[in-house]
Amino acid sequence: MLTGNGQKGWPYIQRLLVDLFQFMEPFLRHAELGDPVRVLYKGTLRVLLVLLHDFPEFLCDYHFTFCDVIPPSCIQMRNIILSAFPRSMRLPDPSTPNLKIDLLQEITQSPRILSEVDAVLRAKQMKADIDEYLKTRQQSSPFLSELKEKLFLSPNEAASAGTRYNVPLINSLVLYVGMQNVWAINVQAIQQLEGRTPHAQSATNAFQQHLYSPTNTDVIAALDIFQTLINDLDTERRYLFLNAVANQLRYPNTHTHYFSFVILYLFTESNQEIIQEQITRVLLERLIVNRPHPWGLLITFIELIKNLRYNFWNRSFIRCAPEIEKLFESVSRSCGGPKPVDESMVSGWGLT
């Protein structure tokens, strides 16, 4: 079903895997792994590893749907899915000294996503409001102030989901806003390149110029939404929001580039160390489990710990206990060394 008829069997395999994840979810949510469930869990990991090796494009295309139904606690399972990349692509080693990620041609190419990213937004009648704010950034709009209250489940839904918060809605909101922003930036980059002599400016440079522009209203409107979420949400919902962002740190593409920028921007702009600590936690907990680790996750963490701009090693939560400090140093060594360097020597992947 995965090999023949032009991928016509993919939706059926995707549905079977979703059913499997949904069946396991109550057990995994409460860590109730009796012997039968433990065997099923290990078998599921093996199936995912086979798919990662033989059909990585399948995991790439449906990553959003799978992450929607996998509990946040199942970090290794999610990492396997997010580590998938097209077989035609060669990933640069993230630990390569002076690797210029921002010069990779792949970061101008958007990934294929076969999931209905906006389905939940349409069901909750939020899509039109999001589109309107991204288009106009109207300051008098109640959209931002009302946003956090829309992320709750109804009491009946919460009872069956085991949480008060609408995780699929948070995931959908984050990716949809990012996709709309990436599309707008690509349009701006294409318009900028039209009429220029060949090779006068690369598509990569044009994309980055518009992404990092402090006056780009499209980018600012999206960052308004993300900053509202990270500042106004309580700790649990903020964790779910940051997980939704980290779920897009995959192989080199426009989404990985964009959401790496977003998470580093939020780290830099926050004046609350508790938020910076929670961003670090979301990245770190995905790195301390067994491999594989998503490429974009590694690139983002390396940028965070090695670029002096982020002042990472002077944060108090790094030094709160000797065992915590040793953990950070151990993980950073495995990612290419803990020593921070001047920002001109690192990837160029972060803020400029």
VOBA-1610 file (N, C-alpha, C; in pm, whole numbers, padded with zeros to 5 digits, always signed):
BEGIN
Met+00081-00121+00000Met+00000+00000+00000Met+00085+00127+00000Leu+00207+00116+00048Leu+00295+00232+00050Leu+00376+00247-00078Thr+00387+00141-00156Thr+00476+00143-00271Thr+00405+00160-00405Gly+00281+00120-00415Gly+00217+00116-00546Gly+00111+00222-00568Asn+00063+00228-00691Asn-00051+00312-00731Asn-00034+00460-00696Gly+00088+00510-00716Gly+00110+00653-00699Gly+00073+00706-00562Gln+00108+00631-00459Gln+00085+00673-00319Gln-00063+00677-00281Lys-00147+00607-00356Lys-00289+00607-00325Lys-00319+00536-00194Gly-00228+00448-00151Gly-00251+00376-00026Gly-00207+00453+00097Trp-00139+00566+00079Trp-00086+00641+00193Trp-00195+00686+00291Pro-00308+00741+00244Pro-00410+00785+00341Pro-00462+00672+00429Tyr-00466+00550+00376Tyr-00517+00437+00454Tyr-00416+00396+00562Ile-00288+00394+00528Ile-00185+00364+00627Ile-00181+00474+00733Gln-00195+00598+00688Gln-00199+00711+00783Gln-00314+00694+00881Arg-00433+00654+00831Arg-00549+00637+00918Arg-00527+00523+01018Leu-00465+00414+00973Leu-00437+00302+01063Leu-00340+00342+01174Leu-00238+00419+01138Leu-00142+00465+01240Leu-00207+00562+01338Val-00293+00649+01290Val-00364+00741+01379Val-00451+00662+01476Asp-00520+00559+01425Asp-00602+00475+01513Asp-00516+00406+01618Leu-00398+00360+01578Leu-00306+00296+01673Leu-00262+00395+01781Phe-00221+00515+01740Phe-00178+00616+01837Phe-00292+00654+01931Gln-00414+00666+01877Gln-00528+00704+01960Gln-00564+00594+02060Phe-00548+00468+02019Phe-00572+00356+02111Phe-00470+00358+02225Met-00345+00387+02194Met-00240+00384+02295Met-00238+00509+02383Glu-00298+00617+02336Glu-00284+00746+02403Glu-00323+00746+02550Pro-00437+00688+02591Pro-00470+00691+02734Pro-00367+00621+02822Phe-00309+00513+02771Phe-00207+00442+02848Phe-00078+00525+02855Leu-00039+00582+02742Leu+00085+00660+02737Leu+00071+00790+02815Arg-00048+00848+02813Arg-00072+00975+02883Arg-00046+00960+03033His-00086+00845+03089His-00071+00824+03232His+00047+00732+03265Ala+00129+00702+03162Ala+00246+00614+03180Ala+00205+00480+03240Glu+00088+00430+03199Glu+00040+00300+03247Glu+00082+00192+03149Leu+00209+00159+03151Leu+00263+00064+03055Leu+00273-00075+03118Gly+00162-00145+03119Gly+00167-00285+03156Gly+00237-00363+03047Asp+00260-00492+03070Asp+00334-00572+02972Asp+00274-00569+02832Pro+00142-00586+02815Pro+00086-00583+02678Pro+00109-00448+02609Val+00087-00339+02683Val+00103-00205+02623Val+00250-00179+02594Arg+00339-00225+02682Arg+00483-00205+02660Arg+00527-00277+02531Val+00477-00397+02510Val+00510-00471+02387Val+00456-00397+02265Leu+00332-00347+02278Leu+00272-00272+02167Leu+00351-00144+02138Tyr+00395-00077+02243Tyr+00473+00047+02227Tyr+00605+00018+02155Lys+00676-00084+02199Lys+00802-00118+02135Lys+00781-00158+01989Gly+00673-00231+01964Gly+00642-00268+01825Gly+00612-00148+01739Thr+00542-00050+01798Thr+00510+00072+01724Thr+00637+00149+01689Leu+00731+00157+01784Leu+00858+00224+01756Leu+00931+00155+01641Arg+00927+00022+01637Arg+00994-00051+01530Arg+00928-00025+01395Val+00796-00018+01395Val+00724+00014+01270Val+00765+00154+01221Leu+00771+00250+01313Leu+00810+00386+01275Leu+00953+00391+01224Leu+01042+00314+01284Leu+01181+00311+01237Leu+01190+00252+01097Val+01108+00150+01069Val+01105+00093+00933Val+01055+00199+00834Leu+00949+00269+00872Leu+00897+00375+00785Leu+01001+00485+00766Leu+01072+00520+00872Leu+01177+00622+00863Leu+01284+00581+00763His+01318+00453+00761His+01425+00405+00673His+01376+00385+00530Asp+01257+00327+00513Asp+01210+00288+00380Asp+01115+00387+00315Phe+01037+00457+00396Phe+00936+00550+00341Phe+00939+00682+00417Pro+01053+00750+00419Pro+01062+00874+00498Pro+00967+00983+00450Glu+00940+00986+00318Glu+00849+01090+00267Glu+00709+01076+00327Phe+00669+00953+00356Phe+00538+00930+00417Phe+00531+00998+00553Leu+00634+00982+00635Leu+00637+01047+00766Leu+00649+01199+00752Cys+00726+01244+00653Cys+00738+01389+00629Cys+00601+01451+00599Asp+00528+01387+00509Asp+00404+01446+00459Asp+00292+01447+00563Tyr+00294+01349+00655Tyr+00186+01337+00753Tyr+00233+01370+00896His+00347+01436+00909His+00400+01461+01043His+00303+01538+01130Phe+00230+01632+01071Phe+00139+01715+01149Phe+00026+01632+01208Thr-00032+01544+01129Thr-00140+01458+01178Thr-00093+01368+01290Phe+00025+01310+01275Phe+00076+01219+01377Phe+00108+01292+01507Cys+00169+01409+01496Cys+00202+01485+01617Cys+00077+01530+01692Asp-00033+01542+01622Asp-00160+01580+01685Asp-00209+01475+01783Val-00180+01348+01756Val-00239+01239+01835Val-00137+01168+01923Ile-00011+01208+01918Ile+00092+01150+02004Ile+00105+01236+02129Pro+00094+01178+02248Pro+00103+01258+02372Pro+00237+01330+02382Pro+00238+01448+02444Pro+00364+01522+02461Pro+00474+01441+02530Ser+00434+01345+02615Ser+00534+01266+02689Ser+00608+01166+02601Cys+00557+01136+02483Cys+00619+01035+02394Cys+00722+01102+02304Ile+00831+01145+02365Ile+00928+01228+02294Ile+01003+01149+02188Gln+01046+01027+02220Gln+01121+00949+02123Gln+01035+00914+02002Met+00912+00877+02026Met+00821+00844+01915Met+00805+00964+01822Arg+00787+01081+01880Arg+00771+01202+01799Arg+00901+01237+01727Asn+01013+01219+01794Asn+01143+01247+01730Asn+01165+01163+01605Ile+01124+01037+01610Ile+01142+00949+01493Ile+01067+01007+01374Ile+00944+01050+01396Ile+00863+01106+01287Ile+00924+01236+01236Leu+00969+01322+01327Leu+01021+01453+01288Leu+01162+01445+01231Ser+01228+01330+01245Ser+01363+01313+01189Ser+01360+01272+01043Ala+01243+01241+00991Ala+01233+01198+00852Ala+01268+01312+00757Phe+01334+01279+00649Phe+01364+01377+00544Phe+01365+01306+00409Pro+01337+01376+00300Pro+01329+01313+00168Pro+01457+01238+00132Arg+01442+01123+00069Arg+01559+01040+00036Arg+01652+01109-00062Ser+01600+01203-00139Ser+01684+01274-00236Ser+01772+01380-00171Met+01752+01405-00043Met+01824+01513+00025Met+01941+01458+00105Arg+02051+01533+00106Arg+02165+01502+00192Arg+02173+01608+00302Leu+02162+01563+00426Leu+02163+01658+00537Leu+02306+01697+00572Pro+02336+01826+00583Pro+02467+01868+00633Pro+02480+01829+00781Asp+02599+01796+00822Asp+02624+01764+00962Asp+02607+01891+01046Pro+02512+01893+01140Pro+02488+02015+01218Pro+02608+02060+01300Ser+02698+01968+01334Ser+02813+02003+01418Ser+02934+02049+01337Thr+02921+02059+01205Thr+03032+02104+01122Thr+03070+02248+01159Pro+03197+02274+01190Pro+03238+02410+01227Pro+03208+02510+01115Asn+03155+02626+01153Asn+03129+02737+01061Asn+03033+02699+00947Leu+02946+02602+00974Leu+02847+02563+00873Leu+02748+02678+00851Lys+02735+02722+00727Lys+02647+02834+00694Lys+02512+02781+00649Ile+02427+02755+00746Ile+02296+02700+00718Ile+02215+02793+00630Asp+02232+02923+00651Asp+02151+03020+00579Asp+02182+03024+00430Leu+02288+02956+00387Leu+02321+02953+00244Leu+02269+02827+00174Leu+02208+02737+00248Leu+02155+02615+00188Leu+02036+02648+00099Gln+02037+02595-00022Gln+01927+02620-00114Gln+01796+02561-00063Glu+01806+02451+00014Glu+01686+02381+00062Glu+01598+02468+00152Ile+01657+02567+00218Ile+01576+02645+00312Ile+01484+02743+00241Thr+01487+02747+00109Thr+01391+02828+00033Thr+01277+02743-00021Gln+01279+02612+00008Gln+01178+02520-00045Gln+01082+02480+00067Ser+00953+02494+00042Ser+00853+02460+00142Ser+00822+02311+00138Pro+00800+02248+00252Pro+00771+02104+00256Pro+00629+02076+00212Arg+00609+01954+00163Arg+00473+01910+00131Arg+00406+01860+00259Ile+00285+01907+00285Ile+00208+01863+00400Ile+00071+01817+00350Leu+00040+01689+00372Leu-00084+01632+00322Leu-00198+01642+00423Ser-00169+01689+00542Ser-00272+01705+00645Ser-00351+01835+00621Glu-00474+01837+00671Glu-00556+01959+00666Glu-00520+02045+00787Val-00422+02130+00770Val-00370+02209+00883Val-00475+02301+00941Asp-00563+02356+00858Asp-00659+02455+00905Asp-00795+02396+00942Ala-00808+02264+00941Ala-00940+02202+00966Ala-00995+02239+01103Val-00913+02232+01206Val-00959+02264+01342Val-00991+02413+01352Leu-00912+02497+01287Leu-00937+02641+01291Leu-01072+02674+01227Arg-01102+02605+01117Arg-01231+02629+01052Arg-01346+02578+01140Ala-01326+02462+01203Ala-01429+02407+01290Ala-01459+02498+01409Lys-01355+02565+01458Lys-01372+02657+01572Lys-01398+02801+01527Gln-01416+02820+01396Gln-01447+02951+01338Gln-01342+03056+01376Met-01215+03015+01368Met-01104+03105+01401Met-01023+03145+01278Lys-01036+03072+01170Lys-00950+03093+01054Lys-00967+03235+00996Ala-01089+03281+00984Ala-01113+03413+00926Ala-01052+03523+01013Asp-01063+03508+01144Asp-01005+03608+01235Asp-00853+03611+01224Ile-00792+03494+01211Ile-00646+03488+01196Ile-00604+03554+01066Asp-00673+03518+00958Asp-00640+03576+00827Asp-00653+03728+00829Glu-00757+03777+00894Glu-00780+03921+00899Glu-00669+03990+00977Tyr-00628+03932+01089Tyr-00523+03997+01167Tyr-00390+03994+01093Leu-00358+03881+01030Leu-00232+03873+00955Leu-00231+03972+00839Lys-00348+04001+00785Lys-00356+04092+00670Lys-00351+04238+00712Thr-00418+04273+00823Thr-00434+04413+00859Thr-00356+04455+00983Arg-00329+04360+01073Arg-00268+04389+01204Arg-00342+04504+01273Gln-00473+04495+01273Gln-00557+04601+01328Gln-00543+04605+01480Gln-00494+04715+01534Gln-00465+04726+01676Gln-00592+04726+01761Ser-00702+04771+01705Ser-00827+04774+01781Ser-00898+04639+01784Ser-00845+04542+01712Ser-00908+04410+01705Ser-00896+04339+01840Pro-01004+04274+01886Pro-00998+04198+02011Pro-00934+04061+01994Phe-00888+04031+01873Phe-00840+03896+01841Phe-00732+03850+01939Leu-00628+03932+01961Leu-00516+03889+02046Leu-00560+03873+02191Ser-00640+03966+02241Ser-00679+03960+02381Ser-00771+03841+02410Glu-00847+03797+02309Glu-00940+03686+02328Glu-00878+03550+02295Leu-00758+03551+02238Leu-00701+03429+02181Leu-00682+03320+02285Lys-00624+03353+02399Lys-00589+03249+02497Lys-00711+03176+02552Glu-00826+03245+02557Glu-00947+03182+02610Glu-01009+03084+02511Lys-00968+03092+02386Lys-01024+03003+02284Lys-00953+02869+02278Leu-00848+02853+02357Leu-00767+02732+02351Leu-00810+02625+02451Phe-00922+02648+02521Phe-00975+02551+02617Phe-01070+02454+02546Leu-01077+02333+02598Leu-01176+02236+02554Leu-01303+02253+02638Ser-01413+02204+02584Ser-01536+02200+02663Ser-01518+02096+02775Pro-01598+02104+02882Pro-01583+02006+02991Pro-01592+01861+02945Asn-01683+01830+02854Asn-01696+01693+02804Asn-01573+01651+02725Glu-01524+01741+02641Glu-01403+01711+02563Glu-01282+01695+02654Ala-01273+01778+02755Ala-01160+01772+02847Ala-01159+01641+02925Ala-01277+01591+02960Ala-01284+01466+03036Ala-01229+01349+02957Ser-01256+01345+02826Ser-01207+01235+02743Ser-01063+01255+02700Ala-01020+01381+02686Ala-00884+01409+02638Ala-00781+01404+02750Gly-00826+01418+02874Gly-00733+01416+02986Gly-00660+01547+03007Thr-00704+01652+02941Thr-00646+01785+02955Thr-00754+01889+02927Arg-00740+02006+02986Arg-00837+02115+02962Arg-00809+02188+02832Tyr-00694+02160+02770Tyr-00647+02242+02659Tyr-00661+02170+02525Asn-00695+02247+02424Asn-00718+02193+02291Asn-00584+02185+02217Val-00515+02073+02234Val-00381+02058+02175Val-00386+02064+02023Pro-00478+01993+01955Pro-00484+02005+01809Pro-00506+02149+01761Leu-00584+02226+01837Leu-00607+02366+01799Leu-00479+02447+01813Ile-00404+02427+01920Ile-00276+02496+01938Ile-00180+02459+01825Asn-00171+02330+01794Asn-00083+02285+01685Asn-00124+02347+01552Ser-00254+02350+01526Ser-00304+02404+01401Ser-00278+02554+01392Leu-00304+02626+01501Leu-00282+02771+01504Leu-00137+02805+01473Val-00044+02736+01537Val+00099+02765+01520Val+00142+02739+01377Leu+00112+02622+01324Leu+00159+02589+01189Leu+00088+02674+01083Tyr-00041+02699+01100Tyr-00113+02778+01000Tyr-00059+02920+00993Val-00038+02983+01107Val+00018+03119+01108Val+00156+03118+01041Gly+00238+03019+01075Gly+00370+03010+01014Gly+00365+02990+00863Met+00275+02902+00818Met+00263+02875+00674Met+00218+03000+00598Gln+00122+03072+00655Gln+00076+03194+00590Gln+00187+03298+00584Asn+00267+03305+00689Asn+00376+03401+00694Asn+00486+03364+00595Val+00519+03235+00588Val+00620+03189+00492Val+00574+03216+00350Trp+00446+03192+00322Trp+00393+03220+00188Trp+00407+03368+00154Ala+00374+03456+00249Ala+00384+03600+00224Ala+00528+03642+00201Ile+00620+03586+00279Ile+00762+03618+00262Ile+00811+03570+00126Asn+00769+03451+00085Asn+00810+03400-00047Asn+00760+03489-00159Val+00637+03539-00147Val+00583+03630-00249Val+00667+03757-00255Gln+00702+03812-00140Gln+00786+03932-00136Gln+00923+03906-00198Ala+00981+03788-00168Ala+01113+03756-00221Ala+01109+03741-00373Ile+01003+03676-00424Ile+00989+03658-00569Ile+00973+03793-00638Gln+00891+03879-00580Gln+00871+04012-00639Gln+01001+04093-00640Gln+01081+04075-00535Gln+01208+04147-00528Gln+01305+04099-00634Leu+01298+03968-00663Leu+01393+03911-00759Leu+01352+03935-00904Glu+01225+03963-00928Glu+01179+03983-01065Glu+01245+04106-01126Gly+01291+04092-01247Gly+01352+04203-01318Gly+01498+04223-01289Arg+01554+04142-01197Arg+01697+04157-01168Arg+01777+04069-01261Thr+01903+04102-01279Thr+01989+04021-01362Thr+02011+03886-01296Pro+02034+03779-01373Pro+02055+03648-01314Pro+02167+03651-01210His+02141+03584-01099His+02238+03566-00990His+02271+03698-00918Ala+02194+03806-00947Ala+02220+03931-00876Ala+02195+03913-00727Gln+02095+03834-00695Gln+02065+03804-00555Gln+01999+03667-00552Ser+02042+03583-00462Ser+01986+03448-00454Ser+01850+03452-00387Ala+01769+03348-00415Ala+01639+03337-00349Ala+01656+03323-00199Thr+01764+03256-00157Thr+01791+03239-00015Thr+01809+03374+00053Asn+01891+03461-00006Asn+01915+03592+00052Asn+01789+03677+00055Ala+01711+03669-00052Ala+01588+03748-00058Ala+01490+03703+00050Phe+01477+03571+00069Phe+01386+03519+00172Phe+01429+03568+00310Gln+01558+03557+00338Gln+01607+03597+00469Gln+01595+03747+00491Gln+01617+03825+00387Gln+01608+03970+00400Gln+01468+04010+00446His+01365+03945+00390His+01228+03979+00429His+01190+03917+00564Leu+01244+03799+00595Leu+01214+03737+00723Leu+01270+03820+00838Tyr+01392+03869+00824Tyr+01459+03940+00933Tyr+01433+04090+00934Ser+01357+04140+00836Ser+01332+04284+00829Ser+01247+04331+00946Pro+01293+04431+01022Pro+01215+04480+01137Pro+01092+04560+01097Thr+01078+04590+00968Thr+00962+04667+00922Thr+00865+04584+00838Asn+00889+04453+00829Asn+00801+04367+00750Asn+00673+04342+00829Thr+00563+04404+00787Thr+00439+04396+00865Thr+00382+04255+00869Asp+00406+04175+00764Asp+00357+04037+00765Asp+00424+03957+00876Val+00555+03971+00888Val+00629+03901+00993Val+00590+03953+01130Ile+00577+04085+01143Ile+00543+04145+01272Ile+00407+04098+01320Ala+00309+04087+01230Ala+00175+04042+01268Ala+00179+03899+01323Ala+00255+03812+01257Ala+00267+03674+01306Ala+00338+03670+01440Leu+00444+03750+01454Leu+00516+03753+01582Leu+00429+03810+01693Asp+00337+03901+01660Asp+00241+03950+01759Asp+00163+03832+01819Ile+00118+03744+01731Ile+00039+03629+01777Ile+00124+03538+01865Phe+00245+03507+01820Phe+00331+03417+01896Phe+00373+03479+02030Gln+00404+03609+02030Gln+00443+03672+02156Gln+00326+03684+02252Thr+00207+03705+02201Thr+00089+03706+02287Thr+00071+03570+02354Leu+00088+03464+02277Leu+00072+03330+02333Leu+00177+03302+02440Ile+00302+03330+02410Ile+00407+03293+02505Ile+00404+03379+02631Asn+00353+03501+02621Asn+00348+03590+02738Asn+00221+03575+02819Asp+00110+03542+02754Asp-00020+03541+02823Asp-00064+03404+02871Leu-00011+03299+02812Leu-00055+03164+02851Leu+00006+03124+02985Asp-00065+03035+03055Asp-00008+02977+03176Asp+00100+02876+03137Thr+00168+02822+03236Thr+00286+02737+03210Thr+00252+02616+03125Glu+00139+02550+03153Glu+00106+02429+03079Glu+00072+02459+02934Arg-00007+02562+02911Arg-00041+02595+02772Arg+00080+02649+02697Arg+00168+02722+02766Arg+00290+02769+02702Arg+00377+02651+02658Tyr+00384+02549+02742Tyr+00459+02429+02706Tyr+00402+02364+02581Leu+00271+02355+02571Leu+00207+02297+02453Leu+00233+02384+02330Phe+00228+02516+02347Phe+00258+02607+02236Phe+00402+02588+02188Leu+00498+02582+02279Leu+00638+02566+02241Leu+00662+02429+02176Asn+00590+02328+02221Asn+00600+02198+02155Asn+00549+02205+02012Ala+00442+02281+01990Ala+00389+02297+01855Ala+00492+02365+01764Val+00566+02462+01818Val+00672+02527+01740Val+00785+02428+01713Ala+00828+02356+01816Ala+00940+02262+01801Ala+00906+02147+01706Asn+00778+02116+01690Asn+00738+02011+01597Asn+00769+02046+01452Gln+00798+02172+01425Gln+00829+02215+01288Gln+00979+02226+01263Leu+01061+02189+01361Leu+01207+02192+01344Leu+01249+02057+01287Arg+01246+02046+01154Arg+01268+01916+01090Arg+01390+01924+00997Tyr+01374+01881+00874Tyr+01483+01885+00777Tyr+01489+02024+00714Pro+01596+02056+00639Pro+01608+02192+00582Pro+01492+02226+00489Asn+01414+02325+00524Asn+01306+02377+00441Asn+01263+02511+00499Thr+01170+02577+00434Thr+01129+02709+00480Thr+01065+02706+00618His+00992+02599+00648His+00925+02591+00778His+01027+02575+00891Thr+01126+02488+00871Thr+01230+02472+00972Thr+01303+02605+00993His+01338+02670+00884His+01406+02800+00891His+01321+02900+00969Tyr+01195+02909+00933Tyr+01106+03009+00993Tyr+01085+02982+01142Phe+01054+02858+01179Phe+01022+02831+01319Phe+01148+02828+01407Ser+01263+02802+01349Ser+01387+02819+01424Ser+01407+02967+01456Phe+01383+03052+01357Phe+01388+03196+01379Phe+01289+03238+01489Val+01168+03184+01484Val+01065+03222+01581Val+01106+03185+01723Ile+01154+03063+01744Ile+01185+03020+01880Ile+01307+03094+01935Leu+01403+03125+01848Leu+01519+03204+01893Leu+01478+03350+01919Tyr+01388+03402+01839Tyr+01337+03537+01859Tyr+01264+03546+01993Leu+01179+03449+02022Leu+01105+03450+02148Leu+01199+03439+02267Phe+01305+03361+02253Phe+01405+03349+02360Phe+01472+03485+02384Thr+01509+03551+02277Thr+01580+03678+02287Thr+01491+03790+02340Glu+01369+03797+02292Glu+01281+03909+02324Glu+01215+03897+02460Ser+01211+03777+02516Ser+01145+03761+02645Ser+01227+03825+02757Asn+01159+03895+02845Asn+01226+03951+02962Asn+01197+03870+03088Gln+01143+03750+03067Gln+01116+03659+03179Gln+01203+03535+03164Glu+01288+03511+03261Glu+01377+03396+03251Glu+01300+03264+03258Ile+01182+03264+03320Ile+01102+03142+03325Ile+01062+03098+03185Ile+01038+03195+03095Ile+01005+03162+02956Ile+01127+03109+02884Gln+01242+03172+02903Gln+01366+03123+02842Gln+01399+02983+02892Glu+01373+02959+03019Glu+01398+02825+03074Glu+01304+02722+03011Gln+01180+02761+02989Gln+01084+02666+02931Gln+01116+02639+02784Ile+01161+02739+02711Ile+01207+02717+02573Ile+01322+02618+02572Thr+01417+02638+02663Thr+01532+02547+02673Thr+01487+02407+02708Arg+01393+02395+02799Arg+01344+02263+02839Arg+01284+02187+02720Val+01202+02257+02640Val+01137+02191+02526Val+01241+02138+02427Leu+01346+02216+02404Leu+01452+02171+02313Leu+01533+02059+02376Leu+01570+02077+02503Leu+01661+01982+02568Leu+01598+01845+02586Glu+01471+01840+02624Glu+01410+01711+02650Glu+01398+01627+02522Arg+01402+01691+02407Arg+01401+01617+02281Arg+01540+01568+02242Leu+01643+01625+02307Leu+01780+01587+02276Leu+01838+01482+02369Ile+01779+01465+02487Ile+01837+01371+02584Ile+01779+01231+02571Val+01684+01211+02481Val+01633+01076+02454Val+01720+01012+02347Asn+01699+00883+02325Asn+01778+00811+02224Asn+01756+00869+02085Arg+01856+00855+02001Arg+01844+00899+01863Arg+01736+00818+01791Pro+01687+00876+01678Pro+01734+00994+01603Pro+01681+01125+01661His+01753+01234+01628His+01711+01369+01665His+01687+01449+01538Pro+01579+01523+01531Pro+01552+01604+01410Pro+01665+01702+01383Trp+01698+01718+01257Trp+01808+01805+01214Trp+01784+01950+01257Gly+01664+02001+01237Gly+01634+02139+01272Gly+01640+02163+01421Leu+01607+02063+01501Leu+01620+02073+01646Leu+01766+02091+01686Leu+01854+02010+01628Leu+01997+02020+01657Leu+02052+02156+01616Ile+02017+02200+01497Ile+02066+02328+01447Ile+02023+02443+01539Thr+01899+02440+01583Thr+01848+02548+01668Thr+01916+02547+01804Phe+01934+02429+01863Phe+01998+02423+01994Phe+02144+02464+01986Ile+02213+02422+01881Ile+02353+02462+01863Ile+02363+02614+01849Glu+02273+02673+01774Glu+02272+02818+01759Glu+02250+02886+01893Leu+02161+02832+01972Leu+02127+02892+02101Leu+02245+02888+02198Ile+02318+02776+02202Ile+02424+02762+02302Ile+02558+02820+02256Lys+02576+02838+02125Lys+02708+02881+02077Lys+02713+03027+02034Asn+02598+03087+02006Asn+02597+03226+01962Asn+02591+03318+02084Leu+02691+03403+02098Leu+02698+03493+02214Leu+02576+03584+02227Arg+02507+03606+02118Arg+02389+03693+02119Arg+02287+03649+02225Tyr+02277+03518+02247Tyr+02172+03466+02334Tyr+02216+03457+02480Asn+02345+03480+02509Asn+02395+03483+02647Asn+02349+03360+02725Phe+02349+03246+02658Phe+02286+03126+02715Phe+02354+03079+02843Trp+02487+03075+02842Trp+02559+03015+02953Trp+02561+03103+03078Asn+02509+03223+03070Asn+02501+03310+03187Asn+02361+03312+03249Arg+02271+03230+03196Arg+02137+03224+03253Arg+02141+03150+03386Ser+02062+03197+03482Ser+02068+03139+03616Ser+02017+02996+03620Phe+01923+02959+03530Phe+01871+02823+03535Phe+01974+02719+03491Ile+02079+02764+03421Ile+02187+02673+03385Ile+02268+02634+03508Arg+02281+02726+03602Arg+02368+02708+03719Arg+02289+02674+03845Cys+02162+02639+03833Cys+02080+02623+03953Cys+02121+02503+04037Ala+02185+02403+03977Ala+02233+02285+04050Ala+02347+02223+03971Pro+02446+02165+04038Pro+02561+02107+03967Pro+02521+02001+03866Glu+02423+01917+03901Glu+02383+01810+03808Glu+02316+01866+03683Ile+02244+01979+03698Ile+02182+02044+03582Ile+02289+02102+03491Glu+02387+02167+03551Glu+02496+02226+03473Glu+02572+02118+03398Lys+02597+02004+03463Lys+02667+01894+03396Lys+02585+01838+03281Leu+02453+01832+03299Leu+02365+01784+03193Leu+02375+01874+03070Phe+02368+02005+03091Phe+02379+02099+02979Phe+02514+02085+02909Glu+02620+02074+02987Glu+02754+02062+02928Glu+02767+01933+02849Ser+02709+01824+02900Ser+02716+01696+02830Ser+02641+01701+02698Val+02520+01756+02701Val+02441+01766+02578Val+02508+01860+02478Ser+02562+01971+02526Ser+02625+02067+02435Ser+02750+02009+02371Arg+02825+01927+02446Arg+02944+01862+02386Arg+02902+01768+02274Ser+02794+01696+02295Ser+02747+01603+02192Ser+02694+01677+02070Cys+02659+01805+02088Cys+02608+01886+01976Cys+02716+01970+01910Gly+02841+01953+01952Gly+02947+02026+01885Gly+03027+02117+01974Gly+03012+02103+02105Gly+03098+02180+02195Gly+03026+02290+02266Pro+03050+02308+02396Pro+02978+02408+02474Pro+03032+02549+02462Lys+03150+02565+02407Lys+03213+02696+02408Lys+03142+02793+02316Pro+03092+02905+02368Pro+03029+03004+02281Pro+03131+03075+02195Val+03089+03116+02077Val+03179+03184+01984Val+03111+03310+01934Asp+03190+03395+01871Asp+03135+03518+01814Asp+03032+03484+01708Glu+02923+03563+01702Glu+02810+03531+01615Glu+02849+03525+01467Ser+02956+03591+01429Ser+02997+03587+01289Ser+03056+03452+01250Met+03084+03367+01351Met+03146+03239+01324Met+03048+03124+01325Val+02922+03149+01366Val+02826+03041+01372Val+02741+03039+01246Ser+02632+02965+01249Ser+02564+02927+01127Ser+02501+03044+01051Gly+02468+03151+01119Gly+02388+03254+01053Gly+02242+03218+01048Trp+02205+03113+01120Trp+02068+03061+01117Trp+01975+03143+01204Gly+02029+03212+01304Gly+01943+03283+01398Gly+01917+03426+01357Leu+01896+03511+01455Leu+01862+03650+01428Leu+01982+03724+01373Thr+01955+03827+01296Thr+02062+03910+01244Thr+02041+04053+01288
//
